[in-house]
Amino acid sequence: MMSLLKDLWLFMKERKKYWLVPVIIAILIFGLLVVFGGSSAVAPFIYTLF
């Protein structure tokens, strides 16, 4: 997992694609909401956000 993140960071740094950082962060946050929303006691609170 760390090598994937390192490769992604090096790609963005080399190609000057810094605009990808907010997109990746948004995708990670959404993924965490899906994981926690499906299998925890926090699910009713997450569903009220949408």
mmCIF entry with sequence, helices, sheets and N, C-alpha, C, O atoms, coordinates in Angstrom:
data_MODEL
# 
_entry.id   MODEL 
# 
_entity.id                         1 
_entity.type                       polymer 
_entity.pdbx_number_of_molecules   1 
# 
_entity_poly.entity_id                      1 
_entity_poly.type                           'polypeptide(L)' 
_entity_poly.nstd_linkage                   no 
_entity_poly.nstd_monomer                   no 
_entity_poly.pdbx_seq_one_letter_code       MMSLLKDLWLFMKERKKYWLVPVIIAILIFGLLVVFGGSSAVAPFIYTLF 
_entity_poly.pdbx_seq_one_letter_code_can   MMSLLKDLWLFMKERKKYWLVPVIIAILIFGLLVVFGGSSAVAPFIYTLF 
_entity_poly.pdbx_strand_id                 A 
# 
loop_
_entity_poly_seq.entity_id 
_entity_poly_seq.num 
_entity_poly_seq.mon_id 
_entity_poly_seq.hetero 
1 1  MET n 
1 2  MET n 
1 3  SER n 
1 4  LEU n 
1 5  LEU n 
1 6  LYS n 
1 7  ASP n 
1 8  LEU n 
1 9  TRP n 
1 10 LEU n 
1 11 PHE n 
1 12 MET n 
1 13 LYS n 
1 14 GLU n 
1 15 ARG n 
1 16 LYS n 
1 17 LYS n 
1 18 TYR n 
1 19 TRP n 
1 20 LEU n 
1 21 VAL n 
1 22 PRO n 
1 23 VAL n 
1 24 ILE n 
1 25 ILE n 
1 26 ALA n 
1 27 ILE n 
1 28 LEU n 
1 29 ILE n 
1 30 PHE n 
1 31 GLY n 
1 32 LEU n 
1 33 LEU n 
1 34 VAL n 
1 35 VAL n 
1 36 PHE n 
1 37 GLY n 
1 38 GLY n 
1 39 SER n 
1 40 SER n 
1 41 ALA n 
1 42 VAL n 
1 43 ALA n 
1 44 PRO n 
1 45 PHE n 
1 46 ILE n 
1 47 TYR n 
1 48 THR n 
1 49 LEU n 
1 50 PHE n 
# 
_struct_asym.id          A 
_struct_asym.entity_id   1 
# 
loop_
_struct_conf.conf_type_id 
_struct_conf.id 
_struct_conf.pdbx_PDB_helix_id 
_struct_conf.beg_label_comp_id 
_struct_conf.beg_label_asym_id 
_struct_conf.beg_label_seq_id 
_struct_conf.pdbx_beg_PDB_ins_code 
_struct_conf.end_label_comp_id 
_struct_conf.end_label_asym_id 
_struct_conf.end_label_seq_id 
_struct_conf.pdbx_end_PDB_ins_code 
_struct_conf.beg_auth_comp_id 
_struct_conf.beg_auth_asym_id 
_struct_conf.beg_auth_seq_id 
_struct_conf.end_auth_comp_id 
_struct_conf.end_auth_asym_id 
_struct_conf.end_auth_seq_id 
_struct_conf.pdbx_PDB_helix_class 
_struct_conf.details 
_struct_conf.pdbx_PDB_helix_length 
HELX_P HELX_P1 AA1 MET A 2  ? ARG A 15 ? MET A 2  ARG A 15 1 ? 14 
HELX_P HELX_P2 AA2 LEU A 20 ? GLY A 38 ? LEU A 20 GLY A 38 1 ? 19 
HELX_P HELX_P3 AA3 ALA A 43 ? TYR A 47 ? ALA A 43 TYR A 47 1 ? 5  
# 
_struct_conf_type.id          HELX_P 
_struct_conf_type.criteria    ? 
_struct_conf_type.reference   ? 
# 
loop_
_atom_site.group_PDB 
_atom_site.id 
_atom_site.type_symbol 
_atom_site.label_atom_id 
_atom_site.label_alt_id 
_atom_site.label_comp_id 
_atom_site.label_asym_id 
_atom_site.label_entity_id 
_atom_site.label_seq_id 
_atom_site.pdbx_PDB_ins_code 
_atom_site.Cartn_x 
_atom_site.Cartn_y 
_atom_site.Cartn_z 
_atom_site.occupancy 
_atom_site.B_iso_or_equiv 
_atom_site.pdbx_formal_charge 
_atom_site.auth_seq_id 
_atom_site.auth_comp_id 
_atom_site.auth_asym_id 
_atom_site.auth_atom_id 
_atom_site.pdbx_PDB_model_num 
ATOM 1   N N  . MET A 1 1  ? 0.826   -1.195 0.000   1.00 0.00 ? 1  MET A N  1 
ATOM 2   C CA . MET A 1 1  ? 0.000   0.000  0.000   1.00 0.00 ? 1  MET A CA 1 
ATOM 3   C C  . MET A 1 1  ? 0.870   1.258  0.000   1.00 0.00 ? 1  MET A C  1 
ATOM 4   O O  . MET A 1 1  ? 0.573   2.224  -0.703  1.00 0.00 ? 1  MET A O  1 
ATOM 5   N N  . MET A 1 2  ? 1.933   1.241  0.783   1.00 0.00 ? 2  MET A N  1 
ATOM 6   C CA . MET A 1 2  ? 2.795   2.418  0.850   1.00 0.00 ? 2  MET A CA 1 
ATOM 7   C C  . MET A 1 2  ? 3.527   2.652  -0.465  1.00 0.00 ? 2  MET A C  1 
ATOM 8   O O  . MET A 1 2  ? 3.778   3.797  -0.839  1.00 0.00 ? 2  MET A O  1 
ATOM 9   N N  . SER A 1 3  ? 3.871   1.579  -1.166  1.00 0.00 ? 3  SER A N  1 
ATOM 10  C CA . SER A 1 3  ? 4.556   1.762  -2.451  1.00 0.00 ? 3  SER A CA 1 
ATOM 11  C C  . SER A 1 3  ? 3.617   2.386  -3.472  1.00 0.00 ? 3  SER A C  1 
ATOM 12  O O  . SER A 1 3  ? 4.051   3.162  -4.323  1.00 0.00 ? 3  SER A O  1 
ATOM 13  N N  . LEU A 1 4  ? 2.329   2.050  -3.392  1.00 0.00 ? 4  LEU A N  1 
ATOM 14  C CA . LEU A 1 4  ? 1.349   2.653  -4.286  1.00 0.00 ? 4  LEU A CA 1 
ATOM 15  C C  . LEU A 1 4  ? 1.245   4.154  -4.022  1.00 0.00 ? 4  LEU A C  1 
ATOM 16  O O  . LEU A 1 4  ? 1.235   4.953  -4.959  1.00 0.00 ? 4  LEU A O  1 
ATOM 17  N N  . LEU A 1 5  ? 1.170   4.531  -2.759  1.00 0.00 ? 5  LEU A N  1 
ATOM 18  C CA . LEU A 1 5  ? 1.089   5.945  -2.419  1.00 0.00 ? 5  LEU A CA 1 
ATOM 19  C C  . LEU A 1 5  ? 2.361   6.691  -2.799  1.00 0.00 ? 5  LEU A C  1 
ATOM 20  O O  . LEU A 1 5  ? 2.310   7.834  -3.251  1.00 0.00 ? 5  LEU A O  1 
ATOM 21  N N  . LYS A 1 6  ? 3.497   6.035  -2.611  1.00 0.00 ? 6  LYS A N  1 
ATOM 22  C CA . LYS A 1 6  ? 4.772   6.659  -2.973  1.00 0.00 ? 6  LYS A CA 1 
ATOM 23  C C  . LYS A 1 6  ? 4.863   6.859  -4.485  1.00 0.00 ? 6  LYS A C  1 
ATOM 24  O O  . LYS A 1 6  ? 5.291   7.915  -4.951  1.00 0.00 ? 6  LYS A O  1 
ATOM 25  N N  . ASP A 1 7  ? 4.461   5.847  -5.245  1.00 0.00 ? 7  ASP A N  1 
ATOM 26  C CA . ASP A 1 7  ? 4.472   5.966  -6.705  1.00 0.00 ? 7  ASP A CA 1 
ATOM 27  C C  . ASP A 1 7  ? 3.505   7.047  -7.182  1.00 0.00 ? 7  ASP A C  1 
ATOM 28  O O  . ASP A 1 7  ? 3.816   7.803  -8.102  1.00 0.00 ? 7  ASP A O  1 
ATOM 29  N N  . LEU A 1 8  ? 2.348   7.114  -6.561  1.00 0.00 ? 8  LEU A N  1 
ATOM 30  C CA . LEU A 1 8  ? 1.379   8.138  -6.931  1.00 0.00 ? 8  LEU A CA 1 
ATOM 31  C C  . LEU A 1 8  ? 1.913   9.531  -6.638  1.00 0.00 ? 8  LEU A C  1 
ATOM 32  O O  . LEU A 1 8  ? 1.762   10.443 -7.451  1.00 0.00 ? 8  LEU A O  1 
ATOM 33  N N  . TRP A 1 9  ? 2.545   9.695  -5.467  1.00 0.00 ? 9  TRP A N  1 
ATOM 34  C CA . TRP A 1 9  ? 3.127   10.994 -5.116  1.00 0.00 ? 9  TRP A CA 1 
ATOM 35  C C  . TRP A 1 9  ? 4.249   11.375 -6.084  1.00 0.00 ? 9  TRP A C  1 
ATOM 36  O O  . TRP A 1 9  ? 4.324   12.524 -6.520  1.00 0.00 ? 9  TRP A O  1 
ATOM 37  N N  . LEU A 1 10 ? 5.112   10.430 -6.420  1.00 0.00 ? 10 LEU A N  1 
ATOM 38  C CA . LEU A 1 10 ? 6.202   10.721 -7.351  1.00 0.00 ? 10 LEU A CA 1 
ATOM 39  C C  . LEU A 1 10 ? 5.672   11.075 -8.742  1.00 0.00 ? 10 LEU A C  1 
ATOM 40  O O  . LEU A 1 10 ? 6.227   11.939 -9.420  1.00 0.00 ? 10 LEU A O  1 
ATOM 41  N N  . PHE A 1 11 ? 4.599   10.405 -9.164  1.00 0.00 ? 11 PHE A N  1 
ATOM 42  C CA . PHE A 1 11 ? 3.986   10.740 -10.449 1.00 0.00 ? 11 PHE A CA 1 
ATOM 43  C C  . PHE A 1 11 ? 3.465   12.166 -10.445 1.00 0.00 ? 11 PHE A C  1 
ATOM 44  O O  . PHE A 1 11 ? 3.712   12.928 -11.380 1.00 0.00 ? 11 PHE A O  1 
ATOM 45  N N  . MET A 1 12 ? 2.739   12.527 -9.380  1.00 0.00 ? 12 MET A N  1 
ATOM 46  C CA . MET A 1 12 ? 2.179   13.880 -9.303  1.00 0.00 ? 12 MET A CA 1 
ATOM 47  C C  . MET A 1 12 ? 3.277   14.933 -9.216  1.00 0.00 ? 12 MET A C  1 
ATOM 48  O O  . MET A 1 12 ? 3.154   16.018 -9.784  1.00 0.00 ? 12 MET A O  1 
ATOM 49  N N  . LYS A 1 13 ? 4.338   14.609 -8.509  1.00 0.00 ? 13 LYS A N  1 
ATOM 50  C CA . LYS A 1 13 ? 5.441   15.557 -8.354  1.00 0.00 ? 13 LYS A CA 1 
ATOM 51  C C  . LYS A 1 13 ? 6.178   15.761 -9.676  1.00 0.00 ? 13 LYS A C  1 
ATOM 52  O O  . LYS A 1 13 ? 6.513   16.887 -10.042 1.00 0.00 ? 13 LYS A O  1 
ATOM 53  N N  . GLU A 1 14 ? 6.425   14.667 -10.383 1.00 0.00 ? 14 GLU A N  1 
ATOM 54  C CA . GLU A 1 14 ? 7.179   14.734 -11.639 1.00 0.00 ? 14 GLU A CA 1 
ATOM 55  C C  . GLU A 1 14 ? 6.382   15.417 -12.750 1.00 0.00 ? 14 GLU A C  1 
ATOM 56  O O  . GLU A 1 14 ? 6.929   16.208 -13.518 1.00 0.00 ? 14 GLU A O  1 
ATOM 57  N N  . ARG A 1 15 ? 5.095   15.110 -12.828 1.00 0.00 ? 15 ARG A N  1 
ATOM 58  C CA . ARG A 1 15 ? 4.264   15.633 -13.916 1.00 0.00 ? 15 ARG A CA 1 
ATOM 59  C C  . ARG A 1 15 ? 3.545   16.930 -13.555 1.00 0.00 ? 15 ARG A C  1 
ATOM 60  O O  . ARG A 1 15 ? 2.808   17.478 -14.375 1.00 0.00 ? 15 ARG A O  1 
ATOM 61  N N  . LYS A 1 16 ? 3.752   17.426 -12.334 1.00 0.00 ? 16 LYS A N  1 
ATOM 62  C CA . LYS A 1 16 ? 3.099   18.661 -11.850 1.00 0.00 ? 16 LYS A CA 1 
ATOM 63  C C  . LYS A 1 16 ? 1.577   18.529 -11.879 1.00 0.00 ? 16 LYS A C  1 
ATOM 64  O O  . LYS A 1 16 ? 0.874   19.438 -12.322 1.00 0.00 ? 16 LYS A O  1 
ATOM 65  N N  . LYS A 1 17 ? 1.085   17.408 -11.410 1.00 0.00 ? 17 LYS A N  1 
ATOM 66  C CA . LYS A 1 17 ? -0.358  17.146 -11.375 1.00 0.00 ? 17 LYS A CA 1 
ATOM 67  C C  . LYS A 1 17 ? -0.887  17.304 -9.946  1.00 0.00 ? 17 LYS A C  1 
ATOM 68  O O  . LYS A 1 17 ? -1.558  16.410 -9.429  1.00 0.00 ? 17 LYS A O  1 
ATOM 69  N N  . TYR A 1 18 ? -0.591  18.421 -9.321  1.00 0.00 ? 18 TYR A N  1 
ATOM 70  C CA . TYR A 1 18 ? -0.985  18.627 -7.930  1.00 0.00 ? 18 TYR A CA 1 
ATOM 71  C C  . TYR A 1 18 ? -2.490  18.778 -7.770  1.00 0.00 ? 18 TYR A C  1 
ATOM 72  O O  . TYR A 1 18 ? -3.000  18.668 -6.655  1.00 0.00 ? 18 TYR A O  1 
ATOM 73  N N  . TRP A 1 19 ? -3.206  19.027 -8.851  1.00 0.00 ? 19 TRP A N  1 
ATOM 74  C CA . TRP A 1 19 ? -4.651  19.145 -8.766  1.00 0.00 ? 19 TRP A CA 1 
ATOM 75  C C  . TRP A 1 19 ? -5.302  17.797 -8.451  1.00 0.00 ? 19 TRP A C  1 
ATOM 76  O O  . TRP A 1 19 ? -6.480  17.748 -8.097  1.00 0.00 ? 19 TRP A O  1 
ATOM 77  N N  . LEU A 1 20 ? -4.549  16.706 -8.577  1.00 0.00 ? 20 LEU A N  1 
ATOM 78  C CA . LEU A 1 20 ? -5.090  15.388 -8.257  1.00 0.00 ? 20 LEU A CA 1 
ATOM 79  C C  . LEU A 1 20 ? -5.204  15.145 -6.756  1.00 0.00 ? 20 LEU A C  1 
ATOM 80  O O  . LEU A 1 20 ? -5.963  14.272 -6.334  1.00 0.00 ? 20 LEU A O  1 
ATOM 81  N N  . VAL A 1 21 ? -4.475  15.890 -5.950  1.00 0.00 ? 21 VAL A N  1 
ATOM 82  C CA . VAL A 1 21 ? -4.480  15.669 -4.498  1.00 0.00 ? 21 VAL A CA 1 
ATOM 83  C C  . VAL A 1 21 ? -5.879  15.833 -3.910  1.00 0.00 ? 21 VAL A C  1 
ATOM 84  O O  . VAL A 1 21 ? -6.313  14.936 -3.188  1.00 0.00 ? 21 VAL A O  1 
ATOM 85  N N  . PRO A 1 22 ? -6.619  16.922 -4.169  1.00 0.00 ? 22 PRO A N  1 
ATOM 86  C CA . PRO A 1 22 ? -7.971  17.020 -3.603  1.00 0.00 ? 22 PRO A CA 1 
ATOM 87  C C  . PRO A 1 22 ? -8.921  15.938 -4.108  1.00 0.00 ? 22 PRO A C  1 
ATOM 88  O O  . PRO A 1 22 ? -9.803  15.488 -3.376  1.00 0.00 ? 22 PRO A O  1 
ATOM 89  N N  . VAL A 1 23 ? -8.741  15.525 -5.348  1.00 0.00 ? 23 VAL A N  1 
ATOM 90  C CA . VAL A 1 23 ? -9.592  14.468 -5.901  1.00 0.00 ? 23 VAL A CA 1 
ATOM 91  C C  . VAL A 1 23 ? -9.348  13.160 -5.157  1.00 0.00 ? 23 VAL A C  1 
ATOM 92  O O  . VAL A 1 23 ? -10.300 12.465 -4.800  1.00 0.00 ? 23 VAL A O  1 
ATOM 93  N N  . ILE A 1 24 ? -8.105  12.826 -4.923  1.00 0.00 ? 24 ILE A N  1 
ATOM 94  C CA . ILE A 1 24 ? -7.762  11.590 -4.216  1.00 0.00 ? 24 ILE A CA 1 
ATOM 95  C C  . ILE A 1 24 ? -8.258  11.642 -2.778  1.00 0.00 ? 24 ILE A C  1 
ATOM 96  O O  . ILE A 1 24 ? -8.772  10.648 -2.264  1.00 0.00 ? 24 ILE A O  1 
ATOM 97  N N  . ILE A 1 25 ? -8.112  12.780 -2.131  1.00 0.00 ? 25 ILE A N  1 
ATOM 98  C CA . ILE A 1 25 ? -8.586  12.918 -0.748  1.00 0.00 ? 25 ILE A CA 1 
ATOM 99  C C  . ILE A 1 25 ? -10.105 12.762 -0.687  1.00 0.00 ? 25 ILE A C  1 
ATOM 100 O O  . ILE A 1 25 ? -10.618 12.105 0.219   1.00 0.00 ? 25 ILE A O  1 
ATOM 101 N N  . ALA A 1 26 ? -10.828 13.353 -1.632  1.00 0.00 ? 26 ALA A N  1 
ATOM 102 C CA . ALA A 1 26 ? -12.286 13.224 -1.660  1.00 0.00 ? 26 ALA A CA 1 
ATOM 103 C C  . ALA A 1 26 ? -12.704 11.774 -1.880  1.00 0.00 ? 26 ALA A C  1 
ATOM 104 O O  . ALA A 1 26 ? -13.651 11.301 -1.252  1.00 0.00 ? 26 ALA A O  1 
ATOM 105 N N  . ILE A 1 27 ? -12.013 11.072 -2.757  1.00 0.00 ? 27 ILE A N  1 
ATOM 106 C CA . ILE A 1 27 ? -12.332 9.665  -3.001  1.00 0.00 ? 27 ILE A CA 1 
ATOM 107 C C  . ILE A 1 27 ? -12.073 8.825  -1.753  1.00 0.00 ? 27 ILE A C  1 
ATOM 108 O O  . ILE A 1 27 ? -12.864 7.939  -1.429  1.00 0.00 ? 27 ILE A O  1 
ATOM 109 N N  . LEU A 1 28 ? -10.979 9.092  -1.054  1.00 0.00 ? 28 LEU A N  1 
ATOM 110 C CA . LEU A 1 28 ? -10.680 8.361  0.175   1.00 0.00 ? 28 LEU A CA 1 
ATOM 111 C C  . LEU A 1 28 ? -11.716 8.626  1.265   1.00 0.00 ? 28 LEU A C  1 
ATOM 112 O O  . LEU A 1 28 ? -12.128 7.702  1.967   1.00 0.00 ? 28 LEU A O  1 
ATOM 113 N N  . ILE A 1 29 ? -12.135 9.875  1.409   1.00 0.00 ? 29 ILE A N  1 
ATOM 114 C CA . ILE A 1 29 ? -13.150 10.205 2.419   1.00 0.00 ? 29 ILE A CA 1 
ATOM 115 C C  . ILE A 1 29 ? -14.470 9.519  2.088   1.00 0.00 ? 29 ILE A C  1 
ATOM 116 O O  . ILE A 1 29 ? -15.123 8.970  2.976   1.00 0.00 ? 29 ILE A O  1 
ATOM 117 N N  . PHE A 1 30 ? -14.865 9.547  0.824   1.00 0.00 ? 30 PHE A N  1 
ATOM 118 C CA . PHE A 1 30 ? -16.095 8.885  0.420   1.00 0.00 ? 30 PHE A CA 1 
ATOM 119 C C  . PHE A 1 30 ? -16.009 7.376  0.654   1.00 0.00 ? 30 PHE A C  1 
ATOM 120 O O  . PHE A 1 30 ? -16.978 6.757  1.094   1.00 0.00 ? 30 PHE A O  1 
ATOM 121 N N  . GLY A 1 31 ? -14.859 6.792  0.362   1.00 0.00 ? 31 GLY A N  1 
ATOM 122 C CA . GLY A 1 31 ? -14.668 5.362  0.607   1.00 0.00 ? 31 GLY A CA 1 
ATOM 123 C C  . GLY A 1 31 ? -14.770 5.016  2.078   1.00 0.00 ? 31 GLY A C  1 
ATOM 124 O O  . GLY A 1 31 ? -15.364 3.999  2.436   1.00 0.00 ? 31 GLY A O  1 
ATOM 125 N N  . LEU A 1 32 ? -14.195 5.856  2.940   1.00 0.00 ? 32 LEU A N  1 
ATOM 126 C CA . LEU A 1 32 ? -14.306 5.626  4.375   1.00 0.00 ? 32 LEU A CA 1 
ATOM 127 C C  . LEU A 1 32 ? -15.747 5.753  4.851   1.00 0.00 ? 32 LEU A C  1 
ATOM 128 O O  . LEU A 1 32 ? -16.182 4.987  5.710   1.00 0.00 ? 32 LEU A O  1 
ATOM 129 N N  . LEU A 1 33 ? -16.489 6.703  4.310   1.00 0.00 ? 33 LEU A N  1 
ATOM 130 C CA . LEU A 1 33 ? -17.902 6.827  4.667   1.00 0.00 ? 33 LEU A CA 1 
ATOM 131 C C  . LEU A 1 33 ? -18.687 5.589  4.266   1.00 0.00 ? 33 LEU A C  1 
ATOM 132 O O  . LEU A 1 33 ? -19.565 5.146  5.006   1.00 0.00 ? 33 LEU A O  1 
ATOM 133 N N  . VAL A 1 34 ? -18.387 5.035  3.121   1.00 0.00 ? 34 VAL A N  1 
ATOM 134 C CA . VAL A 1 34 ? -19.082 3.829  2.667   1.00 0.00 ? 34 VAL A CA 1 
ATOM 135 C C  . VAL A 1 34 ? -18.757 2.653  3.576   1.00 0.00 ? 34 VAL A C  1 
ATOM 136 O O  . VAL A 1 34 ? -19.645 1.881  3.936   1.00 0.00 ? 34 VAL A O  1 
ATOM 137 N N  . VAL A 1 35 ? -17.490 2.513  3.948   1.00 0.00 ? 35 VAL A N  1 
ATOM 138 C CA . VAL A 1 35 ? -17.085 1.396  4.806   1.00 0.00 ? 35 VAL A CA 1 
ATOM 139 C C  . VAL A 1 35 ? -17.709 1.526  6.192   1.00 0.00 ? 35 VAL A C  1 
ATOM 140 O O  . VAL A 1 35 ? -18.279 0.566  6.710   1.00 0.00 ? 35 VAL A O  1 
ATOM 141 N N  . PHE A 1 36 ? -17.602 2.698  6.785   1.00 0.00 ? 36 PHE A N  1 
ATOM 142 C CA . PHE A 1 36 ? -18.149 2.872  8.128   1.00 0.00 ? 36 PHE A CA 1 
ATOM 143 C C  . PHE A 1 36 ? -19.671 2.932  8.129   1.00 0.00 ? 36 PHE A C  1 
ATOM 144 O O  . PHE A 1 36 ? -20.307 2.556  9.113   1.00 0.00 ? 36 PHE A O  1 
ATOM 145 N N  . GLY A 1 37 ? -20.253 3.398  7.040   1.00 0.00 ? 37 GLY A N  1 
ATOM 146 C CA . GLY A 1 37 ? -21.704 3.487  6.953   1.00 0.00 ? 37 GLY A CA 1 
ATOM 147 C C  . GLY A 1 37 ? -22.385 2.147  6.814   1.00 0.00 ? 37 GLY A C  1 
ATOM 148 O O  . GLY A 1 37 ? -23.556 2.009  7.165   1.00 0.00 ? 37 GLY A O  1 
ATOM 149 N N  . GLY A 1 38 ? -21.691 1.182  6.321   1.00 0.00 ? 38 GLY A N  1 
ATOM 150 C CA . GLY A 1 38 ? -22.296 -0.122 6.108   1.00 0.00 ? 38 GLY A CA 1 
ATOM 151 C C  . GLY A 1 38 ? -22.162 -1.080 7.266   1.00 0.00 ? 38 GLY A C  1 
ATOM 152 O O  . GLY A 1 38 ? -22.909 -2.055 7.354   1.00 0.00 ? 38 GLY A O  1 
ATOM 153 N N  . SER A 1 39 ? -21.224 -0.821 8.157   1.00 0.00 ? 39 SER A N  1 
ATOM 154 C CA . SER A 1 39 ? -20.973 -1.848 9.176   1.00 0.00 ? 39 SER A CA 1 
ATOM 155 C C  . SER A 1 39 ? -20.628 -1.272 10.546  1.00 0.00 ? 39 SER A C  1 
ATOM 156 O O  . SER A 1 39 ? -19.693 -1.739 11.196  1.00 0.00 ? 39 SER A O  1 
ATOM 157 N N  . SER A 1 40 ? -21.365 -0.274 10.982  1.00 0.00 ? 40 SER A N  1 
ATOM 158 C CA . SER A 1 40 ? -21.069 0.242  12.318  1.00 0.00 ? 40 SER A CA 1 
ATOM 159 C C  . SER A 1 40 ? -22.300 0.902  12.910  1.00 0.00 ? 40 SER A C  1 
ATOM 160 O O  . SER A 1 40 ? -23.335 1.031  12.255  1.00 0.00 ? 40 SER A O  1 
ATOM 161 N N  . ALA A 1 41 ? -22.168 1.312  14.149  1.00 0.00 ? 41 ALA A N  1 
ATOM 162 C CA . ALA A 1 41 ? -23.255 2.001  14.838  1.00 0.00 ? 41 ALA A CA 1 
ATOM 163 C C  . ALA A 1 41 ? -23.374 3.446  14.387  1.00 0.00 ? 41 ALA A C  1 
ATOM 164 O O  . ALA A 1 41 ? -24.339 4.126  14.736  1.00 0.00 ? 41 ALA A O  1 
ATOM 165 N N  . VAL A 1 42 ? -22.414 3.921  13.622  1.00 0.00 ? 42 VAL A N  1 
ATOM 166 C CA . VAL A 1 42 ? -22.421 5.298  13.142  1.00 0.00 ? 42 VAL A CA 1 
ATOM 167 C C  . VAL A 1 42 ? -23.288 5.432  11.888  1.00 0.00 ? 42 VAL A C  1 
ATOM 168 O O  . VAL A 1 42 ? -23.551 6.547  11.437  1.00 0.00 ? 42 VAL A O  1 
ATOM 169 N N  . ALA A 1 43 ? -23.725 4.325  11.333  1.00 0.00 ? 43 ALA A N  1 
ATOM 170 C CA . ALA A 1 43 ? -24.458 4.325  10.066  1.00 0.00 ? 43 ALA A CA 1 
ATOM 171 C C  . ALA A 1 43 ? -25.664 5.271  10.050  1.00 0.00 ? 43 ALA A C  1 
ATOM 172 O O  . ALA A 1 43 ? -25.816 6.008  9.076   1.00 0.00 ? 43 ALA A O  1 
ATOM 173 N N  . PRO A 1 44 ? -26.527 5.293  11.069  1.00 0.00 ? 44 PRO A N  1 
ATOM 174 C CA . PRO A 1 44 ? -27.681 6.211  10.997  1.00 0.00 ? 44 PRO A CA 1 
ATOM 175 C C  . PRO A 1 44 ? -27.273 7.681  10.903  1.00 0.00 ? 44 PRO A C  1 
ATOM 176 O O  . PRO A 1 44 ? -27.976 8.480  10.284  1.00 0.00 ? 44 PRO A O  1 
ATOM 177 N N  . PHE A 1 45 ? -26.154 8.040  11.506  1.00 0.00 ? 45 PHE A N  1 
ATOM 178 C CA . PHE A 1 45 ? -25.701 9.425  11.459  1.00 0.00 ? 45 PHE A CA 1 
ATOM 179 C C  . PHE A 1 45 ? -25.101 9.776  10.098  1.00 0.00 ? 45 PHE A C  1 
ATOM 180 O O  . PHE A 1 45 ? -25.234 10.907 9.632   1.00 0.00 ? 45 PHE A O  1 
ATOM 181 N N  . ILE A 1 46 ? -24.448 8.818  9.471   1.00 0.00 ? 46 ILE A N  1 
ATOM 182 C CA . ILE A 1 46 ? -23.883 9.054  8.155   1.00 0.00 ? 46 ILE A CA 1 
ATOM 183 C C  . ILE A 1 46 ? -24.985 9.164  7.112   1.00 0.00 ? 46 ILE A C  1 
ATOM 184 O O  . ILE A 1 46 ? -24.891 9.979  6.194   1.00 0.00 ? 46 ILE A O  1 
ATOM 185 N N  . TYR A 1 47 ? -26.024 8.354  7.243   1.00 0.00 ? 47 TYR A N  1 
ATOM 186 C CA . TYR A 1 47 ? -27.109 8.393  6.263   1.00 0.00 ? 47 TYR A CA 1 
ATOM 187 C C  . TYR A 1 47 ? -27.848 9.716  6.297   1.00 0.00 ? 47 TYR A C  1 
ATOM 188 O O  . TYR A 1 47 ? -28.403 10.137 5.282   1.00 0.00 ? 47 TYR A O  1 
ATOM 189 N N  . THR A 1 48 ? -27.866 10.379 7.445   1.00 0.00 ? 48 THR A N  1 
ATOM 190 C CA . THR A 1 48 ? -28.552 11.672 7.509   1.00 0.00 ? 48 THR A CA 1 
ATOM 191 C C  . THR A 1 48 ? -27.789 12.754 6.748   1.00 0.00 ? 48 THR A C  1 
ATOM 192 O O  . THR A 1 48 ? -28.375 13.780 6.401   1.00 0.00 ? 48 THR A O  1 
ATOM 193 N N  . LEU A 1 49 ? -26.494 12.551 6.480   1.00 0.00 ? 49 LEU A N  1 
ATOM 194 C CA . LEU A 1 49 ? -25.735 13.521 5.711   1.00 0.00 ? 49 LEU A CA 1 
ATOM 195 C C  . LEU A 1 49 ? -26.163 13.561 4.257   1.00 0.00 ? 49 LEU A C  1 
ATOM 196 O O  . LEU A 1 49 ? -26.055 14.596 3.601   1.00 0.00 ? 49 LEU A O  1 
ATOM 197 N N  . PHE A 1 50 ? -26.646 12.444 3.757   1.00 0.00 ? 50 PHE A N  1 
ATOM 198 C CA . PHE A 1 50 ? -27.028 12.369 2.359   1.00 0.00 ? 50 PHE A CA 1 
ATOM 199 C C  . PHE A 1 50 ? -28.526 12.405 2.241   1.00 0.00 ? 50 PHE A C  1 
ATOM 200 O O  . PHE A 1 50 ? -29.059 12.352 1.133   1.00 0.00 ? 50 PHE A O  1 
# 
